[in-house]
Amino acid sequence: MTIVLNEPGVDELTGVVDALRAWQDDHTPLQLHPGDLGWAWALGAERLAAAVRTWSADGRIIAVGYLDDPDLLRLTTAPELRRDGDLARRLLADLDDPERGVLPAGKACLEIPDGALLREVLLEAGWAPDEPWTPLRRDLADPVGDSGLRIEVAGPETAGVRTAVHRSAFGSPAFTEERWHALAAGPVYADARCLIGYDDRGEAVAAATVWSAGPGRPGLLEPVGVHADHRGRGHGTAISVAAAAALRELGASSALVGTPTSNAAAVAAYRAAGFAPSPERLDLGRAA
């Protein structure tokens, strides 16, 4: 199998999203999702394309990586090749050679699904376990109950409300109305919804964005946040319930979310919203 590394152009991003969509199923551990690229579309298609890497064989994409940070690569592969030795060795060679333009020299971090042979190959090559994450999943076969919040789907007129909740929740000024419009204009957002949760006083207290991978496939919550002025009142659980309901309406088979294990409050909120934790997943790190 001849494997080709590529940095796709903007016009090739939809093909990357299609590959990720096809790889999502309820039997696969949490992995890079079309919604991860959809959320990153807020930064602009050109910037996103520059952060994506693909590996192909016989003209078909078999692995996709997204540089969430310059030294953090989120990587997944076609499910049937997750234990393929040739692919694992090729990925290792590309990850460890900075001249190939995947990761810089020195310190780096990698997110890959559990069960991938690449994890074992990297550990043998000197990489080490890094930050632990807790993946959680809620089955959507049955109807989802009421969240207790009034839920509104954000649109152009309420983009300012949606982004203000996010900026407060994450303490970051980066998610502006301009970026929301870029996000909503991206092709992945056609299968997504931004939700705003209002309390009984009409105040916007929480928000979430949900991403479908298509009917019968797992959907993703990314991101979920509670306004800093309204924490400790169960709104994180409520907006997560609303997010699950929105994904069910979009035809998703289950709802997925991941959070650092150290964020005990988030894990508890998702569990209270009916999400069951999966086995903890460890990122892999390479020392400087």
Secondary structure, DSSP 8 states (H G I E B T S, - for coil): ---EEE---GGGHHHHHHHHHHH--TTS-S---HHHHHHHGGG-HHHHHHTEEEEEETTEEEEEEEEEETTEEEEEE-GGGTT-HHHHHHHHHHHH-GGGSSS-SS-EEEE--TT-HHHHHHHHTT-EEEEEEEEEEEE-SS-----SSEEEE--GGGHHHHHHHHHHHHT-S---HHHHHHHHHSGGGGGEEEEEEE-TTS-EEEEEEEE--STTSEEEEEEEEE-GGGTTSSHHHHHHHHHHHHHHHTT-SEEEEEEETT-HHHHHHHHHTT-EE---EEEEEE--
